[in-house]
Amino acid sequence: MANGKVRITFKSPDSVWDALEEAGITTDDLDSEVREPIEKYIEYMEYVTIEIDLDTRKAIVLPVKRG
C-alpha cells in the first residue's frame, strides 16, 4: 500500500461559476465579502489543489499560496 501524500490540482473555471450560480450568487454579488473566502482556496477562480493523505485517508483543500 502506498504511503505519504498526493497533491492534485484541478483547473475548472466552469465548475466555480456553476457552483456560485447554484448558490444564487451572481457576478454582481462578488464583492470582497464573497470573493475573499473563495479566493483563499481557488486561484484565479479556476484552480483548486487537493491534498490526499494516503495514511489517514483524509483530504483537504489547500489554501492558495500568495507570493
MODELLER restraints for C-alpha pairs under 7 A, 6 or more apart:
rsr = mdl.restraints
at = mdl.atoms
rsr.add(forms.Gaussian(group=physical.xy_distance, feature=features.Distance(at['CA:2:A'], at['CA:54:A']), mean=6.70, stdev=0.5))
rsr.add(forms.Gaussian(group=physical.xy_distance, feature=features.Distance(at['CA:3:A'], at['CA:54:A']), mean=5.43, stdev=0.5))
rsr.add(forms.Gaussian(group=physical.xy_distance, feature=features.Distance(at['CA:3:A'], at['CA:55:A']), mean=5.66, stdev=0.5))
rsr.add(forms.Gaussian(group=physical.xy_distance, feature=features.Distance(at['CA:4:A'], at['CA:53:A']), mean=6.06, stdev=0.5))
rsr.add(forms.Gaussian(group=physical.xy_distance, feature=features.Distance(at['CA:4:A'], at['CA:54:A']), mean=5.54, stdev=0.5))
rsr.add(forms.Gaussian(group=physical.xy_distance, feature=features.Distance(at['CA:4:A'], at['CA:55:A']), mean=6.30, stdev=0.5))
rsr.add(forms.Gaussian(group=physical.xy_distance, feature=features.Distance(at['CA:5:A'], at['CA:51:A']), mean=6.62, stdev=0.5))
rsr.add(forms.Gaussian(group=physical.xy_distance, feature=features.Distance(at['CA:5:A'], at['CA:52:A']), mean=5.53, stdev=0.5))
rsr.add(forms.Gaussian(group=physical.xy_distance, feature=features.Distance(at['CA:5:A'], at['CA:53:A']), mean=4.45, stdev=0.5))
rsr.add(forms.Gaussian(group=physical.xy_distance, feature=features.Distance(at['CA:5:A'], at['CA:54:A']), mean=5.69, stdev=0.5))
rsr.add(forms.Gaussian(group=physical.xy_distance, feature=features.Distance(at['CA:6:A'], at['CA:51:A']), mean=5.60, stdev=0.5))
rsr.add(forms.Gaussian(group=physical.xy_distance, feature=features.Distance(at['CA:6:A'], at['CA:52:A']), mean=5.20, stdev=0.5))
rsr.add(forms.Gaussian(group=physical.xy_distance, feature=features.Distance(at['CA:6:A'], at['CA:53:A']), mean=6.59, stdev=0.5))
rsr.add(forms.Gaussian(group=physical.xy_distance, feature=features.Distance(at['CA:7:A'], at['CA:49:A']), mean=6.64, stdev=0.5))
rsr.add(forms.Gaussian(group=physical.xy_distance, feature=features.Distance(at['CA:7:A'], at['CA:50:A']), mean=5.66, stdev=0.5))
rsr.add(forms.Gaussian(group=physical.xy_distance, feature=features.Distance(at['CA:7:A'], at['CA:51:A']), mean=4.36, stdev=0.5))
rsr.add(forms.Gaussian(group=physical.xy_distance, feature=features.Distance(at['CA:7:A'], at['CA:52:A']), mean=6.36, stdev=0.5))
rsr.add(forms.Gaussian(group=physical.xy_distance, feature=features.Distance(at['CA:8:A'], at['CA:49:A']), mean=5.50, stdev=0.5))
rsr.add(forms.Gaussian(group=physical.xy_distance, feature=features.Distance(at['CA:8:A'], at['CA:50:A']), mean=5.31, stdev=0.5))
rsr.add(forms.Gaussian(group=physical.xy_distance, feature=features.Distance(at['CA:8:A'], at['CA:51:A']), mean=6.41, stdev=0.5))
rsr.add(forms.Gaussian(group=physical.xy_distance, feature=features.Distance(at['CA:9:A'], at['CA:47:A']), mean=6.65, stdev=0.5))
rsr.add(forms.Gaussian(group=physical.xy_distance, feature=features.Distance(at['CA:9:A'], at['CA:48:A']), mean=5.60, stdev=0.5))
rsr.add(forms.Gaussian(group=physical.xy_distance, feature=features.Distance(at['CA:9:A'], at['CA:49:A']), mean=4.17, stdev=0.5))
rsr.add(forms.Gaussian(group=physical.xy_distance, feature=features.Distance(at['CA:9:A'], at['CA:50:A']), mean=6.39, stdev=0.5))
rsr.add(forms.Gaussian(group=physical.xy_distance, feature=features.Distance(at['CA:10:A'], at['CA:47:A']), mean=5.54, stdev=0.5))
rsr.add(forms.Gaussian(group=physical.xy_distance, feature=features.Distance(at['CA:10:A'], at['CA:48:A']), mean=5.42, stdev=0.5))
rsr.add(forms.Gaussian(group=physical.xy_distance, feature=features.Distance(at['CA:10:A'], at['CA:49:A']), mean=6.34, stdev=0.5))
rsr.add(forms.Gaussian(group=physical.xy_distance, feature=features.Distance(at['CA:11:A'], at['CA:46:A']), mean=5.30, stdev=0.5))
rsr.add(forms.Gaussian(group=physical.xy_distance, feature=features.Distance(at['CA:11:A'], at['CA:47:A']), mean=4.54, stdev=0.5))
rsr.add(forms.Gaussian(group=physical.xy_distance, feature=features.Distance(at['CA:11:A'], at['CA:48:A']), mean=6.76, stdev=0.5))
rsr.add(forms.Gaussian(group=physical.xy_distance, feature=features.Distance(at['CA:12:A'], at['CA:46:A']), mean=5.26, stdev=0.5))
rsr.add(forms.Gaussian(group=physical.xy_distance, feature=features.Distance(at['CA:12:A'], at['CA:47:A']), mean=6.54, stdev=0.5))
rsr.add(forms.Gaussian(group=physical.xy_distance, feature=features.Distance(at['CA:13:A'], at['CA:45:A']), mean=6.21, stdev=0.5))
rsr.add(forms.Gaussian(group=physical.xy_distance, feature=features.Distance(at['CA:13:A'], at['CA:46:A']), mean=4.23, stdev=0.5))
rsr.add(forms.Gaussian(group=physical.xy_distance, feature=features.Distance(at['CA:16:A'], at['CA:45:A']), mean=6.58, stdev=0.5))
rsr.add(forms.Gaussian(group=physical.xy_distance, feature=features.Distance(at['CA:16:A'], at['CA:46:A']), mean=6.86, stdev=0.5))
rsr.add(forms.Gaussian(group=physical.xy_distance, feature=features.Distance(at['CA:20:A'], at['CA:26:A']), mean=7.00, stdev=0.5))
rsr.add(forms.Gaussian(group=physical.xy_distance, feature=features.Distance(at['CA:39:A'], at['CA:45:A']), mean=6.76, stdev=0.5))
rsr.add(forms.Gaussian(group=physical.xy_distance, feature=features.Distance(at['CA:40:A'], at['CA:63:A']), mean=5.49, stdev=0.5))
rsr.add(forms.Gaussian(group=physical.xy_distance, feature=features.Distance(at['CA:40:A'], at['CA:64:A']), mean=5.74, stdev=0.5))
rsr.add(forms.Gaussian(group=physical.xy_distance, feature=features.Distance(at['CA:41:A'], at['CA:48:A']), mean=6.36, stdev=0.5))
rsr.add(forms.Gaussian(group=physical.xy_distance, feature=features.Distance(at['CA:41:A'], at['CA:61:A']), mean=6.86, stdev=0.5))
rsr.add(forms.Gaussian(group=physical.xy_distance, feature=features.Distance(at['CA:41:A'], at['CA:62:A']), mean=6.31, stdev=0.5))
rsr.add(forms.Gaussian(group=physical.xy_distance, feature=features.Distance(at['CA:41:A'], at['CA:63:A']), mean=4.47, stdev=0.5))
rsr.add(forms.Gaussian(group=physical.xy_distance, feature=features.Distance(at['CA:41:A'], at['CA:64:A']), mean=5.30, stdev=0.5))
rsr.add(forms.Gaussian(group=physical.xy_distance, feature=features.Distance(at['CA:42:A'], at['CA:48:A']), mean=4.96, stdev=0.5))
rsr.add(forms.Gaussian(group=physical.xy_distance, feature=features.Distance(at['CA:42:A'], at['CA:64:A']), mean=6.65, stdev=0.5))
rsr.add(forms.Gaussian(group=physical.xy_distance, feature=features.Distance(at['CA:43:A'], at['CA:64:A']), mean=6.12, stdev=0.5))
rsr.add(forms.Gaussian(group=physical.xy_distance, feature=features.Distance(at['CA:49:A'], at['CA:61:A']), mean=5.90, stdev=0.5))
rsr.add(forms.Gaussian(group=physical.xy_distance, feature=features.Distance(at['CA:49:A'], at['CA:62:A']), mean=5.66, stdev=0.5))
rsr.add(forms.Gaussian(group=physical.xy_distance, feature=features.Distance(at['CA:50:A'], at['CA:59:A']), mean=6.68, stdev=0.5))
rsr.add(forms.Gaussian(group=physical.xy_distance, feature=features.Distance(at['CA:50:A'], at['CA:60:A']), mean=5.65, stdev=0.5))
rsr.add(forms.Gaussian(group=physical.xy_distance, feature=features.Distance(at['CA:50:A'], at['CA:61:A']), mean=4.48, stdev=0.5))
rsr.add(forms.Gaussian(group=physical.xy_distance, feature=features.Distance(at['CA:50:A'], at['CA:62:A']), mean=5.89, stdev=0.5))
rsr.add(forms.Gaussian(group=physical.xy_distance, feature=features.Distance(at['CA:51:A'], at['CA:59:A']), mean=5.53, stdev=0.5))
rsr.add(forms.Gaussian(group=physical.xy_distance, feature=features.Distance(at['CA:51:A'], at['CA:60:A']), mean=5.42, stdev=0.5))
rsr.add(forms.Gaussian(group=physical.xy_distance, feature=features.Distance(at['CA:51:A'], at['CA:61:A']), mean=6.35, stdev=0.5))
rsr.add(forms.Gaussian(group=physical.xy_distance, feature=features.Distance(at['CA:51:A'], at['CA:62:A']), mean=6.74, stdev=0.5))
rsr.add(forms.Gaussian(group=physical.xy_distance, feature=features.Distance(at['CA:52:A'], at['CA:58:A']), mean=5.86, stdev=0.5))
rsr.add(forms.Gaussian(group=physical.xy_distance, feature=features.Distance(at['CA:52:A'], at['CA:59:A']), mean=4.30, stdev=0.5))
rsr.add(forms.Gaussian(group=physical.xy_distance, feature=features.Distance(at['CA:52:A'], at['CA:60:A']), mean=6.66, stdev=0.5))
rsr.add(forms.Gaussian(group=physical.xy_distance, feature=features.Distance(at['CA:53:A'], at['CA:59:A']), mean=6.16, stdev=0.5))
